[in-house]
Amino acid sequence: MAENLVRQLNENHQILVKKISSIERHLSSDCCKHFGSKTSMESVPNNNELEKQKLVIENQNLQEEIIRLRKRLTELEILHKGAENVTPLKMLNEISLLKCSNQSSNVDSKPSLEISTESKDKKKDDIEANNKPKIEKTSTDEKSKEKKNKNQPKEVAPKEGQIDASRLDLRVGKIIDVKKHPDADSLYLEQIDVGEENPRTVVSGLVKFVPIEMMQDRMVVVLCNLKPAKMRGIVSEAMVMCASTPEKVEILSPPEGSVPGDRVKFLNYPGQPDAQLNPKKKIWEQIAPDLSTNDQLEATYKGDQFIVEGKGTEVNRAENGKIDIDPKTAAVFKRKNYHILNKLGAGAFGTVYKAERINVKNELAAVKVLDLTKMSSNYRSKFLPRELQALIETKHENIVDVFDIIRSNKKIYIFMEFMGGGDIAGYVRTNNGVSLKLACIWFLQITNGLMHLHEQLFMCHRDIKLDNMLLSDANIAKLSDFGFARTSFDSSLGKVLMSNTFCGTLPYYCPQLLQKTPYDPFKADVWAMGVSLFILFENRFPFHYKDKKRMLEEAQNYPDYLRSRFSSTLPSKAKKLVEMMLNPNEKDRASMLEIQQNKWLNRFGSNQST
């Protein structure tokens, strides 16, 4: 756009130059005609002189505008190198687990929860945080290995002008080291093994979305032939393939059994990737819009699955349509008298399957299979025990029930209640909102489940969001996903244990999380519940979360800003209820007990589901 504008201004500039020259010639001609009359010599050119001066001034302004736009264009191009290579919004990662099972794979169309003004308000840090880096050509060692290996089938070089996914050098990588970028809080600095002699340095804007513990030792898909880009002073040599929903960005995971250096290919688009994609030809930009997922949440290009040869796709399927899993995993399911129906989703550490009890029709379960070998030692020792403790101890009608937990063959199998209605976030998106009555009923049901966690177990959830509120076949709302749950009250001392772990999901962050100060995790849960209720009422987020500084300012401008976000049709008591939960001062923020006992909220009860 900027280039077209500069071109147009240059054209206007040339027109004005010609116009000025024409006027000057006209002036000279008039002077010759009227040389005998002093009066006529002065009067004729006078008007022309005024027009000339006006055009000269306009021309000078245009020249200054051209200089300014050229400077701005240079700045944009610096950012553009990364911005043009953001992983497409269409590709929905399989990490979503149960949350993705009932959502549409096409996330390219704007979900109803999206806030339309936020893209205009992005600042430089947010642009850089979401810009993914790029890489130069593959190493000469790899090329020589390919030439020496005569048994390998020859790759077909892409035809001149042919633009498709075969030109992408997509490889499996493993993050062997990760830390925060020294000059940017929103960026990770990673070392990724992609099967070369040395790991590649990669800068990714994933701090807001993926805890550092879940980055270490993670298997990823990496795009390796984009031009290198400098991200806050550090050259990034590859791009981690990611996907996003309105609330989160997630990392795409390769098929099980993949190793660093494995190339990701497409059956219908064979060919040798470019050594480096030419940024001037915008090859990546033309390919990216066709990356999406199918109904089984398999990553695809124009419907053609991402494949690692010999390892399968993101969901490995045999020809008979049954899930192809390793014999040891199949043996565990058989021992528990279950057979797998289909895959619900997958994440960094495992997969969730829908299973049915053998010889008992319609007795279903969701089985989460966690691979311990994919977890960092910190995650295994810190977060996993907390999640398992929460799953074992929580028994409530509004918390997803766990039947059994088994450890076998370096994997953990969690057999739990199957929630056929999907998550509430998906329901809101699909139905473009929810009725006031249903919003109150579901919210009160989740409140009851969270109250059990808070009051009976002294636990906090720390990742409350609509995605973690699941619906049963009977349309009953239940709380799920206890990956960040922890005991947060010392009964011997009678005090809350303040939290220093900044976890959860950004749009649901309370001000204390945004400021990175120690926070009361019980009150952080209350805040996230308030954000959830606002979304149920208004079908949008209360704050502009894509700009953390702006989000904090809006949250702290209490209650004026929050009140400006309510629709005029929302009942005043509903507004008051949300305001109680979204008070930026922790001490003044309502407790879950106050919310549970709110008379307006309870007017519909919590036992109805429709």
N, C-alpha and C positions, 0 to 999 in steps of 0.2 A: 504494500500500500504506500509506504513512504517513498519507494523508488518511483512509482507512478506519479506521485505528487511532485517530486523533484523534477521529473521529466516534463510534466505539464508546466511547472514554473519556469523551467529553462526555455520552453517554447514561447511562453508569454513574454519572457525577457527579450527574446530575439525579435518578436513582433514589435515590442515597444522601441527597440533600437532602430528598427527600420522606419517606424513611425516618426521618431525624432529626426532621423536623417532626412526624411521626406519633408518635414516641416522646415528644417534648416535650408534645404534646397528651395523650398517655396518662398522662404524669407528673402533669400538672395535674389530670386527672380523678381519679387515685388520691389525690392530696393532698386533694381536696375530700371524697372518700368517707371518708377516715380522719383527718379533722381532730381527732376526739375522742381519738385514741390516738396519743401521741407515738411509741410503739414502732412501731406499724404504719406511721405516716407515714415513718419513717426506713428501715424494713426493705423496704417495697414498692419505693420508687424506687431503692434501692441497686443492685440488679441491672441495672435499666434504665439507670441512670447510667453503669455500667461499659460497657454495650453502646453507649451514646451516645458515650462518650469514644473507644471503639474505632473507631466509625464516623467520628467527626470526624477522628481521626488518619489513617484510611484515605482519607477524602475529601481531606484536605490533601495526602497523598502523590499522589493522582490529579491534583489541581490542579497540583502541581509537575511531574508527568509530562507533563501537557498542555502546560505552558509550554515544557518541554524539547523535546517533540516538535514543537511549532509552530516553535521556533527551528531545529530540525534540518530541518523541512520547507522552511523558507525557504532554507536552505543547499542542500538537494537541488535545489530548483527552479532556483537559480542555475546549478548544474552541469547540471541536466536540460535546459536550453535547448539546450545543445550535445549532450549525450549522446543525446538522442532523435533527433538528426539525423546520427548516424554512418552512413556509406554502408553499405548492407546487406552482410552477410557472404556472401550468396548470389551476388552479382555477381562473376564471375571475369574480371579484366581480360585483354585480349588481349596485354598486354606480355610475358606469360610465354614467348613464343617457343616453342621446341621443348618446353619443360618442360610446357606445358599440353596438348600434343596428345593425350595418352592419359589425361587425368584426367576425371573426371565433372564436369559443369557445375554440379551441385548441391552447393555447399560448405556448405549450411546444416546438413546432418547432420554430427554431430561426427566429425572424422577421428580415426583411431586414434592419431595422433601427438600429439593435443592433450592437455595436462595439465589435468585436471579441476578442480584446486584453484586455478588461477591467477586466475580471474575474481573469486574472493573476496578475493584478496590485492592487488588493484589499489589503488594509492594515488592521491591527488589529481592529481599530475603526470601519471600515466598516463591518467587519465580525461580530463584536459584535452588531452593529446597526441592522443587519438583522437577527441575531440569536434570535429566539423566546424562551422564557422560558418554563419550564415544571413543573409538579406538582406531589405531592405524592398522596396516596390513598384517597378515599372519606372519609368523617367523619363518625364516628361510629353512630352519631345521625341519619344520612341519612339511614344507613343500618338498624337500628332498626325500623325506620319508614316504610321501605319497608317490613320488616318481619311482622309488625303489620297489615299492610293494606292487608287483605286477599282477598279483592275484586279485587285487581289489578292482571292482568294476570301475571303468572310467566315467568320471562325472562329465556331464554335457555342459560346455560353457554356455552361458546365457547369450542369446542372440542380441545383436546390437539394437538397442532401443526397447528390448523386452524387459518389462519391469514386473517382477513377481517375487515371492518369498525365497526362491532359490538363490537370490543374490545376497541374502542375509547370512552372515557367519554366526549362527546361533550355537553356543556350546554349553555343556554342563560345567558348572563351576562349584567350588567349595570355598566358603568364606573361612580362611584360616586365621584371620586376625581382624578385629574390628575395634574402633575407638571413636570418640567424638572428634570432629574436625576442630583443630585448635583455634580457628577464627570464625566458626559459625555453629551456633547451638543447634541448628536444625539439620545439620549434615553429619553423616557417618563417614569415616575414613576407613576403607576396608582393603585388605590384601586377599585377592581371590585367585585360587589355583584353577587354571583353565587348561591344564595338561601341557603347559609349556615349561621351559627350564626354570623360569622365574615367575612368581605370582604377579598379577597385575594390580596396580593401584586404582581403586575405584572410589569415587565420591558419590554418595547417594543421599537424597533428601528424605530419609525414612525415619528420622528420630521421633517425629510426632506419631508415627503409626506402628512401629515395631520395636519392642523393648530390646535393649542391647543384648540381653541374655538369649534372646531368640534369634539373634543374628549370628553369634559365634558358632562355627562348625556347621553352618547351614548349607544344604545343597540348593543351588539356584540355577536359573537359566540366564546366560549372559550373551549380550550382543557384542561381538568383538571387532566389527569392521566399520565402525563409525569413526569420524575424525576425532582425535583427542581434544578435550576441552578443559580449560582451566577453571576450576571451581574454587573461588576464594583463595587464589594463590597456589593451589595444588592441581597439577595436571591429572585428570581422570582418564583412565585408559580403557574403559569398558562401560557397558550399561547393564545394570541388573533389570531384568524384565519384571515389570510390576503391573498391577491393575488397580483400579479404584472404583469405589462406590461413593455416593455422596458423603458418607461418614468416614471412610478409611481408604488407605492404600495398602495393598497386600502383595507379597512376593510370590511369583510363580515358581512352583516346585517341579523338578524333573521326575520321570518315572522311577519307581523303586529299582535299585540295582545299578543305577547310572553311576559313572565315575567321572572325575574331572577330565575334560578334554573330549568327551563323547559329543558328537555333533548332532544337533537337532535338525531333522529334515522333514520333507513333505513328499508323500508318494506321488502326487500328481504334478509336482513342480521340481523335478530333478535338475541338478546343475551344480556347477562349482560357484561358490560365493565370490563376490568381488574382493580383491585384496583390501580395498577401502572404498566405501560408498562416496561417490562424488557429491559433496554438499550442494554444489551449484545446480546439479540436475535434480535435486530434491527426491532422490530415489526412496529413501526411508519414508518421507512424508506421503508418498503415493502408495506405499505398501501398508503402512500402519492402519489406515481406516478399515482394512479388510481382516484385521485380526479380531477374533471373537471366540465365544465358546458355544458348543452345541448343547443339546438338552441334557447330556450326561456330564456337563461341565468340563469337557475335554477342550483344551486350547486348540484353536484351528486357524488356518488361513483360507478364506473363502470356502469354509466347510471341510478343508483337508486337515487332518489331525497333525499336531506336533508329534513326531516320532523319533525315538532314539533306537537305532537299529539293534535288534537283539534284546531290547529292554521293553519295547512296547510303547504305548501312549500313556497319558496321565491316568487313564482307567484301562487296565489291561483286560481285554475281552477275548475269549476263545471263540471259535467259529460257531459254536452252538448257542452263543449269546449269554452264557453263564460267566460270572466273574472268575477270572483266572488268578487264583491266589496260591501262595506257596503251600506245600503239603503240611508243614507244621502248623500254620495258621488254620488251614482247613480242619486239621485234627482237633484243634481246640474247639472250634465251632461244633464239630460232630460230637465231641465229648459232652458239650453243654446241650446237646440235642437241638441244635439250630442249623439251618442252612441259609446261605446268603441270597437275598433277592436282588439287590442292586447297591451301588455305591451312592451315598448321600453327599459326600464331600471329602476333602482331604486337606491337610495342612502341613506345616513344617515338620511335625513330629509323627504324623500318622494319618489314619484314614477312618472315616465313619461309614459303617454299612447298615443297611436295612436288612434285618434278618427275621425269619419266621420259624417258630418251633416246629420241628418235624412231626408230622401226623396230627398237628393241631392247627387247623386253618384259622387264619386271621389273628393268631396270637403273635404279635409282632414285637420286635425290640430294635433299638438303635444300639449298635456295638461300636464303641470307639477303641481303635487299636493303636496304641502308642508305641513307637519304636524307640527304645532307650538309647540305642546307638547313635541316633540322630540328635540327641539332646546334648547341650553343653553340660559340663560337670556342675556349674553353678545352678542351672535350671533344674537338673536332677536332684540336687541337694536342697534347694530353697523353695522353688515354686511347685514342683510336682508333689512333694509330700503334703503341702497345704491344700492342693486341689483334691487329693485323694482323701485327706482327713475330712474336708467339707462334704465330699460325696458320701462318705460312710456315715457321718453324723447327722446329716440333714434328712429328716423324714417329715414331710409336710405336704398337704394336698395341693399347695401352690408352688411346690419345688419339684422339678423333674426327678422322678424316683430312680434309684440305682438298685438293680437286682443283685449284681455280683461283680466282683473285681478279681481278676486272675493275673498272676505274673507267670509267664512261660516263654522260654526261648528269647530272652532279652526283649520281650514285649509285654505291655500291660493291656489287658482286655477289660473294658468297662461295659457291662451289659446294663442298659438303662431303658426306661420307658420310651416308646416311640411316640413322637409328637407329630401326628399327621397333618396338623393345620399350618405348619411352618412357623415363622416368627412374625411378631406384630409389625416390625418394620416393613416386611414384605407385603403384609396385608394392607398397610397404609398406602404403600406405593401402588399396589395393584388396584385398589379401590379409590384412589385419590382422596384419601381421608377416612375418617371413621365417625359414626354418630356420637353425639354427646353422651347418650346413655351407655353405649357400648364402651366408650372411652373410660367412663367412670367405673363401670363394672370390672373391666380388665385391670385398670390401675389399682383398684382396691384389692383385687386378687393378688397382684404382685406385691402390694404393700403388706398383705398378710404373710406372704412367704418371706419377705425381707425382714419383717418384724420377728419372725421365728428365728431367723439367722442372728439378728441383733440381740434380742432379749434372752433367748434360750441358750444360744451357743457362744455369745459374745464375739461373733464373727462379723466382719465386714466383707462385702462383695468386691468393691473397688473396680468394677467394670460394668456398672448398671447402664443399660441402653436397650432400645427397642429390639435390637438384633438378638439380645439374650433373653427375651421374653417370648416363650414358645406357646403355641396353641395346640391343645389336644383335638382329637376328632370331635369331641363334644363342645369345642370352642371355649375351653377353660384355659386361662392364662397361667403359665408356670415359669418360675425363674430357673435359668440354666447357666452353664459355663462358669465354673468356680476356679479358673486358672490363677486369678490374682487374690482369691479370698484368703483371709488370715484372721487369727484370733487377735482382737484389738482392745481387750479390756483385761486389766490385772485385778482379779477379784480380791487378792490378798491385800493389795494396796488401795483398792477401790477407786482406780483412776483409768482413764482412757490412755492407751499407748499410741502416742502420736506417730504418724507415718512419714517416712522420708523417701519411700519408693514412689516415683512419679509414674503411675500406671493408669490404665483406663483408655478411653477413646476421646480424642481432642474435643469434639463438639459438646461433650458432656463434662468437660473439665470445670471445676470450681475455680474461683480467683486464686486460691492458695496454691493450687496445682500449676496455674499459669505463672505465678510468681516464683515457683520452685521453693516454697517455704514449707516447713513442717506443718502438717495438717491433721485435723481430726477426721479419721476415715469414716466414722459414722455420719458426720455432717457432710462429707464428700458424697456419700451414697444418697443422702437427702437431696443435695443439689442435682445430682444426675437424675433422680426421680422427678425433680421439678422440670428439668429440660425435657424429659420423656413426656410428662403430662402436657407441657406446652405444645409439643409436636402433635400429640393426639388431638388437642383442641384446635390448633391453628394450621396444621399440615405444613409446617416449616420450622426451622430452628430459630430460637430466640435471639441468638447472637451470631455475628459474622465471624465464624470460627477459622476461616482461611487466613485471616490476619490476626495473629495472637495479641498484638498490641492493641488493635482496635477492639477485639473481643473483650479484653480486660477492661478497657475504658468504658465500654458499653455496660458491662456487668457492674462496674463500680458506680456508674451513674444511676444509682438506685433511689427511688423506684421509677424515676421519670422515663428513662429509656425503655424499660420493660413495659411500662404502661402504653407507650407509643406503639408497641408491637402487637398489642391485642386488637382484635377486630371489635367493632362496635356491637356486634350481635352476641358476643360471648357474655354470659351472665356475670354480674359483678362478683358473686360469691366464688365463681370459678377463677376469676382473675385474682381475687384475694388469696385463694388457696395456692396458686402458683407463686405469688409474691412471697408467701410465707416460706416457701422452699428455696427461692432464688435470692434470698438476702445475702449479700456478699460478706457480711460479718458473721462468722461462724457462731458466735455466742448468741446472736439474735435469730439465727436460722432455726426454723421449726425442727422438732424431733420427729422421728417416725411415729412415735406414739400419738403426738398431736395430729399428725396427718391421718392416722388410722381412725381416730375418734372424731374427725371432722364431720359434722352433721350433714352438710350439703353433699359431701362425697358419698355418704352412706345412704342417701335417700333411695337409691336403686337397689341397695344390697350388693352382696358379692357372690351369691349362689347362681344367679342367672347367667346364661351364656349367650343369649341372643337379644 
